[in-house]
Amino acid sequence: MKQQFTAVYKKSGKWYLGWVEELSGVNTQGHTLAEARKNLKEALGLVLETNRLISREDAGAHARREPLIVSAHA
C-alpha cells in the first residue's frame, strides 16, 4: 500500500533539516538535501513499522482495524 505524506526541508547552517508535516516525531537531518531526503524516507518507514508492531501487540488480534480517510485543511 502506498501512502503520501508531505516532506518539509529547511537549510539551517550547514545542515538540511527535514520532517513530515502529518506525523509528529518523524524528522532528520543531512549534509545535503539528497541525504536529508534519504534519511527522512528511512525515518518515516521505521516509525510506521514500529507503530504497526506496537499497535498489534497492544490491541491484540481482536481489535478492529479499518481505513480512516480525512480531508486535510491548509
C-alpha positions in Angstrom: 0.0 0.0 0.0 1.3 3.4 -0.9 0.7 6.4 1.2 1.5 10.0 0.6 3.0 12.4 3.1 4.3 16.0 3.0 8.1 16.3 3.5 9.3 19.7 4.6 13.0 20.7 4.3 14.8 23.7 5.6 18.5 24.7 5.4 20.0 25.5 8.8 23.6 26.4 8.7 25.5 23.6 7.1 22.6 21.1 7.6 19.4 20.4 5.8 16.6 19.6 8.3 13.6 17.5 7.2 10.3 16.5 8.8 7.0 15.0 7.9 4.2 17.5 8.2 1.5 15.0 9.1 3.4 12.9 11.7 5.0 14.2 14.9 8.4 12.7 15.6 9.4 11.9 12.0 12.4 14.2 11.4 16.0 14.0 10.4 18.9 16.0 9.0 21.6 15.6 6.3 24.6 17.4 5.0 22.9 17.6 1.6 19.3 17.8 0.5 19.6 14.4 -1.1 20.9 12.9 2.2 18.1 14.5 4.2 15.5 13.1 1.7 17.0 9.6 2.0 17.2 9.8 5.8 13.6 11.1 6.1 12.2 8.2 4.0 14.1 5.8 6.2 12.8 7.5 9.4 9.2 7.5 8.2 9.4 3.8 7.3 10.8 2.9 10.7 8.2 4.9 12.5 5.3 3.4 10.5 6.7 -0.1 11.0 7.2 0.4 14.7 3.7 1.9 15.2 2.1 -1.1 13.5 4.0 -3.6 15.6 3.2 -1.8 18.8 -0.5 -1.5 17.8 -0.7 -5.2 17.1 0.9 -6.1 20.3 -1.2 -3.7 22.5 -4.5 -4.2 20.7 -4.3 -7.9 20.0 -6.0 -10.0 17.4 -9.5 -9.0 18.4 -9.1 -5.3 17.7 -11.0 -3.8 14.8 -8.8 -2.2 12.1 -10.2 -0.1 9.3 -9.1 2.6 6.8 -9.6 6.2 8.0 -9.8 8.9 5.4 -9.7 12.5 6.3 -9.5 15.8 4.3 -6.6 17.9 5.3 -7.2 21.7 5.6 -4.4 24.0 4.7 
